[in-house]
Amino acid sequence: MIELKSKLRKWGNSFGIVVPQKAIEEENIKEGDEITVLLGKKKPNLRKLFGAHKFKEPVEEIMKKIDKELYDD
């Protein structure tokens, strides 16, 4: 999968994007292949898309507990 920038262009009653030949060749895409396009003017906020986990205690404390369980016999 590659990321590319392209300008949106009006074609009749629709809009389309132009995919550069280099990208087509790199991904080995052929006419008729189904592709997925992620649209947006800016990069997505991954925290907004996937959320962020809030721990009840600091990560350092969690790691200390894990280390103790693993290495203290």
C-alpha positions in Angstrom: 0.0 0.0 0.0 1.3 3.5 -0.9 0.2 7.0 0.0 -0.1 9.6 -2.8 -1.5 13.0 -3.3 -3.8 13.8 -6.2 -6.0 16.7 -7.2 -9.8 16.1 -7.4 -11.1 16.8 -11.0 -14.5 17.2 -12.4 -15.4 14.6 -15.1 -18.9 15.2 -16.5 -21.3 14.9 -13.6 -18.7 13.1 -11.4 -15.4 13.8 -9.8 -12.2 11.7 -10.1 -8.6 11.5 -9.2 -5.6 10.7 -11.3 -3.3 7.9 -10.0 0.3 8.4 -11.3 1.7 5.6 -13.5 4.5 5.0 -11.1 2.1 4.2 -8.3 0.1 1.8 -10.6 3.3 0.0 -11.5 4.6 -0.2 -7.9 1.3 -1.8 -6.7 0.9 -3.9 -9.8 -2.6 -2.6 -10.4 -4.4 -3.3 -13.6 -7.5 -1.9 -15.3 -10.6 -3.3 -13.7 -8.9 -4.0 -10.3 -10.8 -2.9 -7.3 -8.9 -0.4 -5.1 -9.5 1.3 -1.8 -9.1 5.1 -1.5 -9.0 7.0 1.8 -10.3 10.5 1.2 -9.5 13.6 3.3 -7.9 16.9 3.1 -5.5 16.1 6.0 -4.1 13.1 7.7 -6.6 11.4 10.0 -6.4 11.8 13.8 -5.6 8.2 14.8 -6.7 8.8 18.4 -10.1 10.0 17.2 -10.4 7.0 14.9 -9.2 4.3 17.3 -9.6 6.0 20.7 -7.1 6.3 23.5 -6.9 4.0 26.5 -6.6 5.7 30.0 -4.8 3.5 32.5 -5.7 3.7 36.2 -2.1 3.9 37.1 1.1 5.2 35.3 2.5 2.9 32.7 5.8 2.9 34.5 4.1 1.3 37.6 2.4 -1.3 35.4 5.7 -2.2 33.8 7.4 -2.5 37.2 4.6 -5.0 38.3 5.1 -7.0 35.1 8.8 -7.1 35.6 8.4 -8.2 39.2 6.0 -11.0 38.2 8.3 -12.2 35.4 11.7 -12.0 37.1 11.2 -12.1 40.8 10.8 -15.7 41.9 
